[in-house]
Amino acid sequence: MKIILHSYTFRGYSIERAFLKAAEYGFDGIELSTVHYKTEDDLIKADKLSKQYQVPIIALDAGTDLLNSERKAASIEKMKWALDMAHQFKIPIINGAIANITGPDWTKFGENGSALVSEEKYQEMALAYQEVATYAQAKNVQIVFEIHMNTPHDTGESTLKLLDAIGSNWVKANPDPGNIYAVTSSEGPLGAVQKVNGQIGFFHAKNCRKSALGYGYDYSYLLENGAIDYYQIVCELVKQGYNGPICIEYCGEGDPAYAAYKDIAYLRSLIADALLTNCLK
């Protein structure tokens, strides 16, 4: 499995620092966050840095807004532009969301997202997204839905529902155990990864814990010391035969370079352990 760096880890820094550290620590590629690109010129700059530091751009962040009737058509066209850019710069994956939806309190993740979307809306979104999936196939770019709080795909089950309704091999799942952990209505990190078995096209890795007072979630934890047991997660991926990229995304406070340095070493050791010991329990 290749290990790549999410540029969102360096959200407070230039994209060049993200590439510099990715190269220094031996990452196999980078996922480009929208905090680091908005225009084609931004992608031209990133492409030059990719070649300079010999760190390929593996994924590009982009999404649609298909629950907003006023923005639906424009968001589909914007997604097609992202697919054009991915094709132009030879970026194989687009990671994103089909929509976002929250109730009165956006922090109560288990009460938002899929909990607020009717079966009729799922079918409407899927039908509209088939146009995007067809365009992705023409551009030879894989789309993945990140399992993320406050989206219609915030659990393994809801993600599968969308994928089945869209019915395209060009749209798959991107489980993120750190996100899933915070969605109380989900199957849990390991359960959700098991749920989307056979439909994983990309994978995110971050860790977290519940805050000290039990309200909210703290993402200032490394992969090795959060609440999620990543050995179990990696073993599940090995069991499923997943051999695609794993993207490390640090969302906490402090120096992101330290987190990236520690996280890639830990994840490398987990993958080696899982493969060499056949996931010995």
Helices and strands as residue ranges (DSSP letters): E 3-6, G 7-10, H 15-25, E 30-32, H 40-53, E 57-61, H 72-88, E 93-96, G 109-111, G 113-116, H 119-139, E 142-146, H 156-166, E 171-174, H 177-181, H 189-195, E 203-205, E 207-210, E 217-221, H 230-240, E 246-248, H 256-276
